[in-house]
Amino acid sequence: MNEPIKVVDTPASDAASKEADAKRLGKRRLGFALLALAIAVAGAGGYTYWKRVASRYVSTDDAYTAAEVAEVTAEVEGPIAAVNVVDSQAVKRGDILVVIDDTDAKLALRQAEADLARAQAQVASARADVERSGIDLKRRQALVDSGSVSGDELTKVINESSNAAASLNGARAAVAQAQARVDKAQVDLGRTVIHSPVDGVIARRNVQLGQRVQPSTPLLSVVPVSEMYVNANFKEVQLKKVHPGQSVDLECDLYGKKVPFHGVIEGFDGGTGAAFAIIPAQNATGNWIKVVQRLPVRIRLNADELAAHPLRVGLTMKAKVDLRSESSPQQLARSGS
C-alpha cells in the first residue's frame, strides 16, 4: 500500500505565510480606517450643512396660487341685451361686461317721476290750505274780543288749521317716499349696465345673450391676476419658527426653476383643512392614529414679478421659507405694490 505523503513545514514557508497574513490584516485595518474616516467626514459635512443651510429653511411642495375672485351677479331682473366678454379675456376696472335690457327700468323710472310730481303738487295744495287757514285764524282771533266771533267758531277754525298742517306734513312725507322711489328706479336703471369691479381675467362665464336673469343670478367671475397670492400648506411640525414677515422663495411648475418668485408671509389660516372640512375628523374613538396636520400659510407675491410672469389660480408652487430672514417695511410695501 502507498503511504500518504507528509508535508513538512519549513521555516521559510512559515515565515511567508505569516507575512501574507500580516499584509491582509494591514489592508483590512486600512479599509476600516478609511471607512471610518469617510463616515466621519460625511457626518461632519451633514452636520455642517444642517447647521448652516438646512436648519435655516422649511419647505413644502403642497402650495397653490389663489386670488380674491370677484363674482359678478345680476342686481335687477331682465333679459340680457349684450355680453361683451368671453372666458380668458383680460378686462380693466370699469369695462362694460354685460348689458341687461333697460326697457322695464326706464318705465319704472318714468312712473316714479310721475308719482313724485303728483306728490309735489299735493304739497303745494296743502301749503296753500295752511296759509289760507292761518290767515282766517288770525282774522277770527282779532274779532274774538269784539264778540263778532263765538268761541265755537274759533275752535272750528283752529281745528281746520291743525288739519291743514297735518295734511301738509303727510304730503311732504309722500314726496319723500316718491323721491326714494325715483332714486331706486335710477339705481336700477344704472344696474342694467354691469361693469368690471377689478382688473383681471374673465372666468366661468355663465350668461348668454337673450337669457332672462333674476337678481343674484351669477353671471361670471373676474380673476385679479395682478393680486395673486400663495396658500402654502406646511406641516404643523415645521411652523415652530415661522412667523409673518419672513421672506419666501417660490418656484412654479408653469415656468420652472429659471423663473424664481419671491414673497413675504402675511399670516396663517385660523385652522387646518381637516378642521374646516364638511365632515371634520372625529378622533374621540378607541382606534386613533395620529396624522400630522397641515396649516395653510398665506404668502404675498412680488407685484413686479407677477407682472413679468403672470400666474393663474390653482397652479402648483414650491415654497421655501428662510427662517432667519425678516422683511423690512420697504420690502413689504414693494411686495404689495
Summary of the structure (lengths in Angstrom):
residues: 337
radius of gyration: 43.4
end to end distance: 108.4
largest distance: 184.3
contacts: 907
relative contact order: 0.16
helix: 44%
strand: 23%
